């Protein structure tokens, strides 16, 4: 046996489910240390995933019959796929967990959830022990997925880590460049009606995912957020100053209800400040971008 094939045998095998922007960033971090497989529902993406160092697997979480190849495949799973756009449950996560448990379930699963599971905390600052209180169907689907992966981890003896993630940003990230909102002229709330928001740079999130694969504690929730403590309007004013763009207009909630979409309004209905002690202490992650100021620079 050659040295190369021996090295490949010794490398643990990772399955990434939902290999979008964050999955690709994780893949770049881990391709030399793990043998990575990436599940995709789009055959046309196979060449791209191979070029990044992954073995592509074509399968669709909405079609459980296509997931049979996942059984016994991986030592660890990074589950980044979102739930469906409708309903109060996450059948995609249910289908994935059934497929993984059929033969030789992985010993580690990291699930990327959202801080939206807390609902509105009215600006309170809190850690991961706060009970969930989802206020939207989108958040209820995430709570359902969290409950499923925790139950599954206990049932099969896997170490499950749940990462609760706030707003992801990066200048080059599709849909995650805050400058685009400023260029569209989207207004923000007046200070007295504004909400606290939380942030994480896409690169730091990818590093947190990698750290959780190695260091995540069993059945543990971790906030993956930076040290920024700003209200939403102040955040976008900071973006404007750093990037030389006009600051956003400030409006009241009544006017916002007339001008903004229901999806945009949903982000103005919840205010919270997250502690990230577990991220730093347990995952031992030193943030590359400790605040949005460094990340936007």
N, C-alpha and C positions, 0 to 999 in steps of 0.2 A: 504493500500500500504506500502510495506516495505521501510526502509530508503535507502537500496541499489537501488531499482528501482526508488525511488524519485530522488536520486542523478543522475542516468543515464538520467532521463528525463530532468534535469536542465542543463546537459552538452550540449554545442553546438555540432553540427554534422559537421565533416570535411570530405570531399572527396579528397583523394590523387589520382591523375591521373599520372601514370608513377612512380610506387613505386620501383625504382631501389635503388642504393646505397644511394643517397641523400634522397629519400623518406623514406627509412628504418631509416635513422638517424633522420629525422623529426618525424617519428612515435614514436621512443623511447622517444623523448622529450615531445610529446603531448598526448600520450595515456592515461595518468592519468587525463588530463584536458578536452579533447575532446572525443567524441565518433567518432572514425575514421573508415571510409570505404575506401578501397583501390581497385581501378580498376586494373585488370590484364587480359591479353589476354592468360595467361598460367594457365590452371586449376591445374597443378601440384604444383603451388606456393601457393595455398590456405592454406595449412597446415602451411607453413612458416609464412604467413601474420597473421593467427590466433594466432600463438605463440607469435608474436610481439604485439598483442593486437588490431588488426584491424579486421573488418568484410570484408572478401574478396568478390568482385563482379567480375564475369567473363564477360568481354566484350572486343571488339576490335574496336579501333578508325578507322580502315580501313574497318569496316563493321558496318555502322550506325544503322542497324536494331538490333544490339546486345546492344544498349545503352539506350533502352527505360526505364530501371530501374533507370536511373540517374535523371529523371524529378522529381523535388520537394524533392529530397533526402537530400540535404545538406544545411547548413547555409553558409558554405564557401568552396571554392575549391582551392586546390593547384595543378596547372597544370605544371607537370614536364616532360611530354612526348615530345620527339623530333618530328620534322616534318619527312615526308618520305625522302628517300635518293635521290630522283630525283624531278625535276620540280622547278618552281619558286614560287609556292604557297604551303599552308599548309592545305590540305583538312582534316587532322585529327583534327586540332583545329576547323575548320568550323563544322565538325560533332559533336564534343563535345559541342560547344556553342548552336547548334540547339537543342540537347538533353536536355541541362540544361534549356533552355528557354521554354520548352513545358508546364511546370507547376511549379509555385512557384520558380522562378529563385533565386539562392543564392545571398545573399547581398554582398559577398566578393569573389573576385577571384584574386589570385596571380599567375602570369605567369613567368616562368623561361626562359628568353631569353639569348642572347649571346652578348658580346661586339664586335663580328665580324660584327654587323650591321653598324659600323662606317667605315669599310674599312680601308685604310691606312691613318693615320694622320701624317705620317712622324715624329713621335716622339713627337708630340705636347701633352701638358698636358691640359686636359679639363674636364668639368663637363657634366651633363646629358642634357644640353640645346643644345649641338652640333647636327646639323642635321645628319641623317643617310646617308650613302653613300655605300651601300653593293656592294662589288666587286666580289662576288662569288654567285653561285646558292644557296649554303648552307645558306649564309647570307640573300639572298633575300627571302628565305622561312621563315626565322625568322622575317623579316620586315613585311611580309604578315600576320603572326600570331599576331604580335604586333598590327597591324592596326585592325585586326578582334576583338581582345579582347577589345580594346579601344572603338570601335564602339558598340560592344555588351554591354559593361558596361554603356555607355550613354543611349542606347536603353532601357535597363531593369532597370536602376537605381542602378546598382551595383558598389561598390567601387573596382576598378581594379588597381593593382600595378604590374608594370613590372620590374623584376629584371634582369639587364644586367650583365652577369656573364663571367669572363675570364677563364683562366686555373685553373681547380680544381685539388688539389693535396692532398694526404694523404698517408703515407707509406703503409697502408693496403688496399688502394682503388684499385679495379681492373682497370687497365689502367691509374691510376693516381699516380703511384709511380715513381718519376723521376729517381730513381736509376736504373730502368730497362733500360732506354735509355742509361745510362752510361755503363751498363753491355753489351749492344748490340754494343757499340762502335760507336754510331751515332755521326757524327761530328757536330760542330757549326760554325757559320760564324766568320771570322776575325773581330776584334773590329771595324774597320772603316766601315764595311759593315753590322754590326749587327743591330738588331731591339730591341726596348723596348717591354717587355712582362708584363703582369699583372697576379696576382695570388690570390687565396683564398683557405684556408684550408677547407676540406669537412665539418668538424664540425662547423666552423664559417658560412658556407653557410647554413647549416641546421638551425642554430640559426637565421640567417637573414630571412629565409623563415617563421619561426615561428613568428618573430617580425613583419613581413609585414602583417600577418593575423590580428594582433591586431592593429598595428599602421600605416600601409601604408596609404598614402593620396590618394584621388580619382584621377584616371587617371594619376598616377605619375610613373616616371621612376627613378630607383635607381641603382647606380653602387654597386655591391657587390664584392669589392676587398679589399685587405689589403694595408698596407702602403709601401710595397716593391717598390723600383724604381731601377730596374736592367735591363740590356740588357740580352738577352737570353743566350749568352755564359757565361756571368758573373754568371748568375743564376746556370747553370749546373756546373761551376767551384766551386761555393759555396757548392752545393750538394756533389761534389766529396770530398772536404776538410772535410766537416762535417761527411761524411760516410766512409772515408778512402778508396775511390775508385780512380782509375786513372782519371785525367782530360780529357775532350773530346778534340779531335783534332780540330784545327782551319783551315778552308778552305775558299776560296773565293766563290762568287756566281756562277762563271762560273763552278767551279768544283762541287759545290753543285747541280747544274742543272743536272750533269751527275750521281751523286751518290745517290741522294735522290728521294723519290717517289713524285708524284704530290701533295699528301696530305701533306707530310712533307714540301714541298716547299711553299705551300700556307701559312703556319704559318710564313715563313720568308719574306713574301711580305708585311706585315702590322706591323707598329710600332706606338704605342700609350702609353700614360701615363694617367691613369684615376684618377680623384678626387673622394673621397668617403665621402664628407661632409654630404650628405643626409643620408647615411647609419648610420653615427654616431649621427647626429643631429635629424633627423626625426624618424628613426627606433630605435634610442637610443641604438644602439648595441655597446657594448664594446668588441672589438676583443679579443678572447682568444689567437690568434696567430697573433699579429700585423704585423709581417714580416715572410718571409719564414725561417729565421734563427730559430725563436722560433718553427715554425711548424715542421721543419725537426729535431730539437733537440729531 
